Amino acid sequence: MRNIVLKFGLISGALLSAMMAITIPFQDTIGFDLGMVVGYTTMVLAFLFVYFGVRSYRDTVAGGSLTFGRALKVGALIALIASCCYVATWEIMYFKFMPDFAEKMTAQTIAKARAAGESEAAVAKKQQEMAEFEAMYQNPAINAAMTFLEPLPVALIMTLVSAGLLSRRTVPPRET
């Protein structure tokens, strides 16, 4: 199981990391909203390797028979490895190449609030919240934890779907 989990987890993680490294330099050009769409689309594509990994495990290791629980475990481990790659890449990108990311995100959030016609009190409150976020985000542990939450919903959905689609038990033959 370990080889399959590592192989598919690292392939998925490499895809997540590569796409992040490719798209982050264009963040100012494409904006945060489109960047989020691209990011989550990439996550869906990368987490397809959860499906392929569970299927490979079922067909090569489990002999074609796989319970939902075992499929869920294999898928979750693949997703965990991929997510760890994603977080590690973000930590390097953020702290080495884009330490002003939180400031840019704050500026965009405030500009969006003003464009939506929010009151100055609401904008001031949002500025305070974003200032607290910026301060928290400088802590690598909090930064990593928050980043880990980004791919989590996609990983869980892909793992559950893969386990549901690929789990099957072999039925023993009937005695007559």
N, C-alpha and C positions, 0 to 999 in steps of 0.2 A: 504494500500500500504506500509506503514511504516514497518510493521512486515515482509513482504516478502522481501523488500529491505534490511532490517537489517539482516535477517536470511541468505539469499543467499550471501550478501556482506561479512558477517563475515565468512561464510564457505569458500568462495573463498579466502578471506584475510588470513584465518588460514592456508590454503593449501600453499599459496605463502610464508607466513612467516615460516612455518615448513620446507619447502623445502630449503629456504634460510639458515635457521639455520643448517640444515643437511649438505648442500653442502659447505658452506663457510669454515669450517675447512679443507676441502680437496682442497682448492683453489691452494695451492702450488703444490700439487700432480697432479691435472688434468689440471692445467694451465688456463689462462684467456680465451682462445678461446673455449675450450671444456666447461668451466664453463658458457660461454655465451650461448652455444647451450643448455645446461641443463636448464639454467635459463629461456630462452624463450620457451622451450618445456613445462616447468612447468607452465609458464604464460598461454599458450594456454589451457592446461588442467584445470587450476584454473578458467579461464574466461569462461569455459563451463557452470559454474554455473550462468552466465548471462543468457544464453539460458534457463536453468531450472527455474530460477527465473521469467523471463518474461512469460514463459509458465504457471507457477504456478499462476501468477497474472491474466493472461488471463482466465484461467480455473476456478479459485476460486473467484476472485474479480470482474472481468469484465464480467462474464457470457458468456464467449466464444467469445466475440466480442472485438477487440482491434485495435485501429488505429495505424498507423506506428509511429506517433508522441508520443503517450502514451507509446508504446512499447519501443521507443528510450529513453524516459525519465526514465522509470523503469530500463532499462538496463544500462543506464549511471550512475544512482545512485548506482546500485549494483557495477559497475566497480569502481566508485569513492571510495566507502567504502573499497573495496578490495585493491585498490591502496594506500589508506591511511594506511592500515595495513602493506603493503609492505614497505612503506617509514618509518613508525615508527620502524619496525623491523630493517631496514638498519641503521637508525640513532643510535639505541642502539648497534647493532653489530659493527658499524664503530667506534663510539667514545668510547665504553667501552672495546671492545675486539680486534679490529684490526686497531689501529691508524696508522699503517705502510702500510696500503693498497695502498694508493696513491704512496708511494715510490716504492713498489713492482711493481705496474702497470707501473710506469715510467721506471724502470729498464727493464721490459719485452718489453716495446715499443721501447726503445733505442736498446736493443739487437736484436729485430726483424728488425729494420731499418739497423743495421750494417750487419746482416745476408743477407738482401736483396741487399746488395752492394751499399747502398746510400753513397753519398759523405760525407766527414767530415763536410762540410758546412751545408748540409741537416740534418745531425745528430745533429750538434750544435743547429740548429734552432729548431729541435724537442725537444731537451733538454730544451731550453728556454720556449717553449710552455708548456711542461709538468711541469716545475717549476712554471709557472704561474697557471696552473691547480691545482697543489698541494696546493698553497697558497689560491686560491679561495675555494677549497674543504674543507678547515678547518673551514669555516664559516658555521654553521649549517643550516642557511636559504638557502644558495646557494646549499649546499649539498642536502638538502631535495628537492629543486626545480629540480635539475639535476636528482635525483633519481626518482622523480615523472614522469619524461619524459620517463624513461625506459619502464614501462608497458603500457604507453599511446597508442602507435600504436596497440598493441595487443588488448587492451581494446576497442578501437574505432572500430576495424574490427569486433570483436566478438559482440559488441553491434549493429552495423549496420546489420550484418548477422542475428542476432537473431530477430531484429525488422522486417526485411524483411520477414523472414520465418514465424514468428508467428503473424503478424498483419493480421487481417481479420475483415471485417464488416459483420454484418448479413444483408442479403438482405430482405427487407420487402416483404411479399407475394403479388403477383399481384391480382388486382381485376378483376373479369371477368364479 
